[in-house]
Amino acid sequence: GNSVTQMEGPVTLSEEAFLTINCTYTATGYPSLFWYVQYPGEGLQLLLKATKADDKGSNKGFEATYRKETTSFHLEKGSVQVSDSAVYFCALKLTGANNLFFGTGTRLTVIP
Amino acid sequence: EPEVTQTPSHQVTQMGQEVILRCVPISNHLYFYWYRQILGQKVEFLVSFYNNEISEKSEIFDDQFSVERPDGSNFTLKIRSTKLEDSAMYFCASSDQGTMNTEAFFGQGTRLTVV
């Protein structure tokens, strides 16, 4: 089947720390991979995406590389800020399909 | 910036009651979706809607659920007879196309609590 497994949270980091949130997937086809972020009181927003193997998505200092050999799409940021505190969702979408398969979400809290 | 809006933000309903969750998608979008997240679990796809009909639905979306676009702006999810296990956060989303590279824009969610 199709599914996404995310590192369980919550994750608490100090400002300027390095962030990694692990995400692995299983898919029946060749998926596109996404990271969505939900800030408090807001909807899910697309953070970054990658549509084929070895692509790197990046936005707002966050990066994730589509690794087909390890079926992974780990989210990284070199130096987190308090404003990065949010819930992060990894997701996949199969070619030709409209719906997304999400992980459980990982809550990140960054403390000053 | 255009956004998807959902109302109410929180709804409490008694088991067995009907509930309607409302969404206003982005105005020029053509594809509409509902997802839900039971507390502590994954965000799950419920249904997609295009050209005034359901284009895809999951096994969760049984006869208790229905969707409607009653006018040019609203997109609703109705649960006919709510069960305790329907308690979840419900997210509406819309996109201008249904293709792989198109971003889906999500609302802030409606938290449904069935008591």
Contacts between the chains, C-beta under 8 A, distances in Angstrom:
chain1	res1	chain2	res2	distance
A	3	B	42	7.9
A	4	B	42	7.4
A	32	B	100	5.2
A	32	B	101	7.3
A	36	B	106	7.4
A	41	B	108	6.3
A	42	B	108	5.4
A	43	B	3	7.2
A	43	B	4	6.2
A	43	B	6	7.9
A	43	B	91	7.0
A	43	B	105	7.3
A	43	B	106	4.0
A	43	B	107	4.7
A	43	B	108	4.5
A	43	B	109	6.7
A	44	B	43	7.9
A	44	B	91	6.6
A	44	B	93	7.7
A	44	B	106	3.9
A	45	B	105	7.9
A	45	B	106	7.2
A	46	B	103	4.8
A	46	B	104	7.6
A	46	B	105	8.0
A	49	B	103	7.9
A	51	B	100	6.6
A	51	B	101	6.4
A	89	B	43	6.3
A	91	B	43	7.8
A	93	B	100	6.1
A	95	B	100	5.7
A	96	B	100	7.6
A	97	B	56	7.2
A	98	B	31	6.3
A	98	B	33	7.3
A	98	B	48	4.6
A	98	B	50	7.9
A	98	B	55	6.5
A	98	B	56	5.7
A	98	B	95	7.9
A	98	B	98	4.3
A	99	B	33	6.9
A	99	B	45	4.0
A	99	B	48	6.0
A	99	B	56	6.0
A	99	B	58	7.5
A	100	B	35	7.6
A	100	B	43	7.9
A	100	B	45	6.5
A	100	B	104	6.8
A	101	B	42	8.0
A	101	B	45	7.1
A	102	B	35	7.4
A	102	B	37	7.9
A	102	B	42	5.4
A	102	B	43	3.6
A	102	B	44	7.4
A	103	B	42	6.0
A	103	B	43	7.8
A	104	B	40	7.1
A	104	B	41	6.3
A	104	B	42	5.0
A	104	B	43	7.8
A	105	B	37	7.6
A	105	B	43	7.1
